[in-house]
Amino acid sequence: MKSRIPLILLACGSFNPITNMHMRLFELARDHLHQTGRYEVIEGIVSPVNDDYRKQGLVSARHRVAMAKLALETSDWIRVDPWESEQEAWTETVNVLRHHYNRLLQSRKEFTRNKWPLQRPPPDCPSRQHTVLPELKLLCGADILQTFKTPNLWKEEHVKEIVEKFGLVCVSRAGSDPGQHIHESDLLTKYQHNIFLVKEWIQNEISATQIRKALCRGLSVKYLLPDSVISYIAHHNIYTEESERKNEGDLLQPLRLRNTGEDPLKDS
């Protein structure tokens, strides 16, 4: 794969809790991109959303990050990044992408300052196998394309930047027609070359919402989540009827900010 473009997949979301399906998205996307013959996926990043997103039932990011780290202990290429969850307020997805892209640029500058020939980097350099700046793409379920049409949920200029500058890798779910969503949008149609649609042939409709409901009812969720995550949930008694009422009746932060004409902290 030496001639292929290195690529990093970034998934933003609640991960409340992280499920086996969340992790499968990465594997499916990597297989698809490798099969194009153009890319080599070198890293996956899980970025849990900030508590200020205000989604109903959203438990503390401290727990969601910890569970994601436990779930990914067996992965040799996917990691959890807490930066988004640690900000003072909710951070828009485009800003999370910008943050990670800027970190890539900074890493490249530091690598260049070492003054090693690009063809022969030092053996202990983390970028030794990839002297080309990796591409960064947003990984998501294909239903995210439909949410682009939800009034006030996304800024059009942000959607444009995501699909034009970065790109999307969308994994389809049962009953979803991502191609139709692209066709109905002039913006998505214009940049469809940068939107990768991945078909999940082995349907796996694990829902974090349904898992939380089962946990509240004292039902088993074994084989839906990693055992380490199940143990963590039980030890900390995270998902309860009370936790499911958290943020009940609140608007999602992007909707609240758009409706009041405010801009989120750190938006640029």
N, C-alpha and C positions, 0 to 999 in steps of 0.2 A: 504493500500500500504506500510505498515511498512517494509515488507521484500524485497521491490523492491530497485533497484539501483537508487539513485538520479542522474538526468541528466540535463545538461544545454545546450541549443541550441544557437549557435552563427551564425548569418547571416552577411556576409560581402558583400558590394556592393555599387553601386552609390546612390541608393534611390533618384533618380533625376527626379521627386519627388517620395516619398514613396506613394504607391498605396494600395488600398484595397487588391489586390492580394498578395503583399508583406506580409501583416499581416496575410492573410489566410494561407500562407505557415507554419507559426508557429502553427496555430490551427490544420491543417491537420497532421503535423509531431507529435504533442503531442498526438493526438488521436491514430495514428498508433503505437507509442511507448508504450502507455498505453495498447493497445490491445495485445501486445506481452506478457504481463504478467511479464515482466522482469524489466521494468523501471518506474520511476515516474519523469516526467519532472517538475522541480521546478522553472526554470527561462528561459526566452528568452532574448537574447541580440541582438540589431540592431547596427551594426558598420559601419557607412558611410565612404566611402573611402576618402583618402586624395586628396586635389585638384591637387597634383602633378601627379596623375594618368594620367592626360592629355587626358581624353576621350572627344571627341567632344560634345559640348553642356553641359558639366559638370559645373553647377553653384557652387558658393562658398559653402564650407562645412558649413559655418555659417548658411546659409539658409537651407541646407539639414538636418542638425541636428535639427534646430528649427522646421521644418515641421514634422520630425519624432517624436519629443517629443509631438507635438500637436496631431498627429494621434494616439499616444499610450496613451493618457490621460485616456482613458476608459479601458485600459488593467490592470489587477491586477497581471500580471506575466511577461510581456514583457517590457523591458526598453531600452533606447538609451544610448550607451556609446560613448563619443566623442574622446576617447583616440587616435584611429587610425587617425582620421581627424586632430588632433592637433599636430601630429608629424612634424618635419621640412621637411620631404620628404615622398614620398610614401613608405609604409611598406608592405612587402610581407605577404600574407595571413597566411602562416605558423608562421610568427612572431607575428601576432595578436593572433593566437591560443596560442602560447607560453606565451604571455603576460597575457592572461586571466587565463591560467592554473597556472601560477606562482602566480597570485593573489589568486587563490583558495588555493594553498599551504601555502601562507603567512597567509591567514585567519585561516587555520587549526592550524598553529603554534601559532598564537595569542590566539586561543581558548584553545589550550592545556596549554598555560602558565597561564591560569586562575586557573589551578589546580582543576577544578571541575571534578567529576567522569563523564566519557563519557556517562554513562547511565542516569545521572541526571544533565544535564546542567542547568544553571540558566534560569528562565522563560523569561528574557529579552534578552537572547542570540539569535542572528539571525540564528544560526545553531542548535538551540535546537532540531529541528525535524529530523535533518540529521547529524549523527555523522560519517557517512562514506563519504569520499571525493567524491564529485560528478564527474561523467564523463562529459567531454566537447566534443561536436560533432559539426561539421560544417554543417549548414543547407543551402541548395541551391536548385535551380531548377535542374532537372536531366540533362539539357543540359550542365551543367558544366562538366560532364564526357567527353563530346565531345571536350571541349576546352583543356583537358589535352593533346590532340594529336597535338594542334597547336604549330608549331615550335617556340621555344624561349619564349613562353608565361608562361610556368611553368618549374621549375627545377624538374627533375625526383626525386631527393632525397627529395624534398619538398612534392611532391605528395605522395611518400612512407611514409614520416613521418605523413602526414595528415591521410591517410587511415589506417596506422598501429597503430599509437599512439592514435589518436583522434577518427577518424571515420567520415563517411558522412551520412547525412540524406537527400535524394534527392527526391523532389516532381516532378513527371512527368507532362509533358505538352503535348498538342495535337501534334501528328506527331513525338514525341520523343520515341526512343527505348533504354532506359538506359541499359537494359539487354544486348543488342547487343554491346554497348560501353564497358561494362565490359568483355564480351566474347572476344572482339578483343584485349584486353590488358592483357598481362601476369601479370603485376603488380596488376591491379584491380581484376583480377580473384583470385590471391593469397590471397587477403585481402577482398574478397567479403562478408565474414562473418561479416565484420565491416562496410558494406555499406547497408543502409536501403533504400529500394525503396518504395516510398509512391505514391499510385495512387490517382489522383484527379478525382473522378467520376463526379463531377459537374464542367464541364470545364469553366474556367474563364481566358480568354486570354487577360487580361488587360496589355497593353504595355505602359511603361513610355515614350518611344519614341513617340508613337502615341498620348499620352496625351499632350506632349510638342508641337507637331505639331498642335493639336487642339487649344491649348491655344494661339499659335502664330497667328492663323487664327481667333481668337475671338469667338471660338465655345464653347459650354457648355461642362463641364467635370463633372457635378453633378452626384453623385452616383458612380463615378469611384474613387474619392478621398473623404476623410472625409471633411465635410463642413469647419472645422477649417483650413484645409490645403488650400482649395480653397480660403478662405478669406485672408490667409497669402500671397498667390501668388498674388492675386489682389492688396493687400495693398502695396506690395513691387515691383510690376511689374517685377517679376523675369524672366518669360519665354517670350522672344522676338526673333525676327529674328536675332538680334545682338547676343544674348546669345547663340543661336544655332550654330553660327559660331565660338564660342570660341574653341580654340585648333584645329581648322580645318586644316587638313593636317599634324598634329603632329602624331608621332608614340605613341602608348600607352607606358607608362614609362617602363614596364617590357620588351617590345620588344626593346626599345631604349637601355636599359642597357645591355641586352643580346647581341645585335648587336655590341655594342662598347666594350664588355668585362668587363664592370664595374659591381660593386655590389651595390645594393641600400643601403642607409644609414640605420644603425642599423641591417643589416643582420648579421647572425652569423652562 
